C-alpha cells in the first residue's frame, strides 16, 4: 500500500514539474513573448489620482511602453451603432434601385426597345447640376417620410446626408477620447517593455489602500 501511494505521489510530482516547465517554455517562446497581450496588464479599481500617465509612470518606472486609460464610451457606441444602421439601409436602398434598373434594362433588351443613354455631361444636364432627379435610368428612386406627416424625401440622398453627419460626430467624439476630454473609468491597460516588467507590476502592491489597483490581469 505504501509503495502504491509513493508511486502516485511521484507521478503527480513529476507531471506537475513537467507542466510547469512546459508552461514556462511556452511563455518564453517568441510566438507568445512578442505578443502585446503578454506584456500588458489590466488594473481595475484605479483611484482618481492614478488616472493620468505621469503618475502611473512614477509608480511603475520607465519600463512602460504605452498606457490606455479607459473612458466612458456609451455615447460613442450609440453613434457607431447608428452609423452601422444607416450604412446598411443605404446599401440596401442602392442595391435595390440598381437591381430594379438592371432588371428593366434586361427586359427592354429582350423586347428590342432602344435604351436612352444616361447623361454623361454634368455641365449641360440640369438634373445632374441640381441633383434633384427622381428617377434612375427610368426607375423611380425610393422615397420615404422622415416624420409621419412630413414631406417625402429621396431615401438615398437623405441617408447619405445623415451618414455624413454621423461620421463627423463620431470623429469629434473619438478625438475627445484620445485627448482625454471624456469621463475616465476605473480601469487602465499598461503595456510594459518586457514580460518580466509586466510580471513584476502584476505582483507588486501599487497602492497603499486595500482594494485599489486590484484585481490585476495579464
C-alpha positions in Angstrom: 0.0 0.0 0.0 2.8 2.4 0.9 4.5 1.6 -2.5 1.3 2.5 -4.4 0.9 5.8 -2.5 4.6 6.7 -3.1 4.3 5.8 -6.8 1.2 8.0 -7.2 2.9 10.9 -5.3 6.0 10.5 -7.6 3.9 10.5 -10.8 1.9 13.6 -9.7 5.1 15.5 -8.7 6.8 14.6 -12.0 3.9 15.6 -14.1 3.5 18.9 -12.2 7.1 19.7 -12.8 6.8 18.8 -16.4 3.7 21.0 -16.8 5.4 24.0 -15.0 8.5 23.7 -17.3 6.3 23.3 -20.4 4.2 26.4 -19.4 7.3 28.4 -18.8 8.8 27.4 -22.1 5.6 28.5 -23.9 5.6 31.9 -22.1 9.3 32.4 -23.2 8.7 31.3 -26.8 8.9 34.1 -29.4 5.4 33.4 -30.6 4.0 34.3 -27.2 6.6 36.8 -25.9 6.3 39.1 -28.9 2.5 39.5 -28.4 1.4 42.8 -26.8 -1.1 40.9 -24.6 1.8 39.0 -22.9 3.3 42.3 -21.7 0.1 44.2 -20.9 -1.5 44.4 -17.5 -5.1 45.4 -16.8 -5.5 47.2 -13.5 -9.0 47.5 -12.0 -10.4 49.9 -9.3 -7.9 52.6 -10.3 -8.3 55.7 -8.0 -8.8 59.1 -9.4 -5.3 60.4 -8.7 -3.8 57.5 -10.7 -5.8 58.2 -13.8 -3.0 60.0 -15.6 0.1 58.9 -17.4 2.6 60.9 -15.4 1.5 59.3 -12.0 1.5 55.8 -13.5 5.0 56.2 -14.9 6.2 57.4 -11.4 4.7 54.3 -9.8 5.9 51.6 -12.3 9.1 53.3 -13.6 10.4 53.9 -17.1 9.7 50.4 -18.4 6.3 51.4 -19.8 5.7 51.5 -23.5 2.1 52.7 -23.6 -0.8 53.4 -21.3 -4.5 53.2 -22.2 -6.9 54.9 -19.7 -10.4 53.7 -20.4 -13.2 56.2 -20.8 -17.0 56.3 -20.9 -18.0 55.3 -24.5 -21.8 55.0 -24.3 -22.4 58.0 -26.5 -19.7 56.9 -28.9 -21.1 53.3 -29.0 -24.6 54.7 -29.8 -23.2 56.8 -32.7 -21.3 53.9 -34.1 -24.4 51.7 -34.0 -26.4 54.4 -35.7 -23.7 54.7 -38.4 -23.8 51.0 -39.0 -27.7 51.0 -39.3 -27.6 54.0 -41.7 -24.9 52.3 -43.8 -26.8 49.1 -44.0 -30.0 51.0 -45.0 -28.1 53.0 -47.7 -26.5 49.8 -49.1 -29.9 48.1 -49.2 -31.6 51.0 -50.9 -28.9 51.5 -53.5 -28.7 47.8 -54.3 -32.5 47.5 -54.6 -32.5 50.5 -57.0 -29.6 49.2 -59.1 -31.2 45.7 -59.4 -34.5 47.3 -60.4 -32.8 49.4 -63.1 -30.9 46.4 -64.4 -34.0 44.3 -64.5 -35.8 47.0 -66.5 -32.8 47.2 -68.8 -32.7 43.4 -69.5 -36.5 43.4 -70.2 -36.0 46.3 -72.6 -33.2 44.5 -74.4 -35.4 41.4 -74.8 -38.2 43.5 -76.3 -35.8 45.2 -78.6 -36.5 48.7 -77.2 -33.8 51.3 -77.7 -32.4 52.4 -74.4 -31.8 56.1 -73.7 -28.2 56.8 -72.8 -27.6 58.3 -69.3 -26.4 61.9 -69.2 -22.7 62.0 -69.1 -22.2 65.7 -69.4 -22.9 67.2 -66.0 -22.3 70.7 -67.2 -25.2 70.6 -69.7 -27.6 68.5 -67.6 -29.9 70.5 -65.3 -30.9 67.4 -63.3 -27.2 66.5 -62.7 -26.4 70.0 -61.6 -29.4 70.3 -59.3 -29.1 66.7 -58.0 -32.9 66.5 -57.9 -33.6 63.7 -60.4 -36.4 61.4 -59.1 -35.5 58.6 -61.4 -32.5 56.3 -62.1 -32.3 55.0 -65.7 -36.1 55.3 -65.9 -36.7 53.7 -62.4 -38.3 55.8 -59.7 -35.9 56.4 -56.8 -37.0 55.2 -53.4 -38.6 57.8 -51.1 -39.9 57.9 -47.5 -41.2 60.3 -44.9 -38.8 61.4 -42.2 -41.8 62.2 -40.0 -45.2 60.6 -40.0 -46.9 63.5 -41.8 -43.8 65.1 -43.2 -42.8 65.7 -46.7 -41.4 62.8 -48.7 -37.6 62.8 -49.3 -35.3 60.9 -51.5 -34.2 57.9 -49.4 -30.7 57.5 -50.8 -29.8 61.2 -50.7 -31.3 61.6 -47.2 -29.3 58.5 -45.9 -26.1 59.8 -47.4 -26.5 63.2 -45.8 -27.3 61.6 -42.4 -24.4 59.2 -42.7 -22.1 62.2 -43.4 -23.3 64.0 -40.2 -23.0 60.9 -38.0 -19.4 60.1 -39.3 -18.4 63.7 -38.5 -19.9 63.4 -34.9 -18.0 60.1 -34.4 -14.7 61.7 -35.5 -15.3 64.5 -33.0 -16.1 62.1 -30.1 -13.1 59.9 -31.0 -10.8 62.9 -30.9 -12.2 63.9 -27.4 -11.5 60.3 -26.2 -7.9 60.4 -27.5 -7.3 63.8 -25.9 -8.7 62.6 -22.5 -11.6 65.0 -22.5 -14.2 62.4 -21.7 -15.0 60.8 -18.3 -12.4 58.2 -17.3 -13.4 54.8 -16.0 -11.6 52.9 -13.2 -9.6 50.6 -15.5 -6.2 51.1 -17.0 -4.2 49.0 -19.5 -0.4 49.3 -19.3 1.9 47.8 -21.8 5.4 47.1 -20.4 8.7 46.7 -22.3 9.2 43.0 -21.3 7.3 40.1 -19.8 9.4 40.4 -16.7 8.4 44.0 -16.1 4.7 43.0 -16.6 5.0 40.2 -14.1 6.7 42.4 -11.5 3.9 45.0 -11.9 1.3 42.2 -11.6 2.8 41.0 -8.3 3.7 44.4 -6.8 1.4 46.3 -4.4 1.0 49.6 -6.3 -1.3 51.4 -3.8 -1.3 51.8 -0.1 -5.0 51.4 0.4 -6.6 47.9 0.1 -8.8 47.1 -2.9 -7.1 49.8 -5.0 -5.4 48.9 -8.3 -6.8 45.4 -7.9 -7.7 42.9 -9.3 -4.9 42.8 -11.9 -4.7 40.6 -15.1 -2.1 40.0 -17.8 
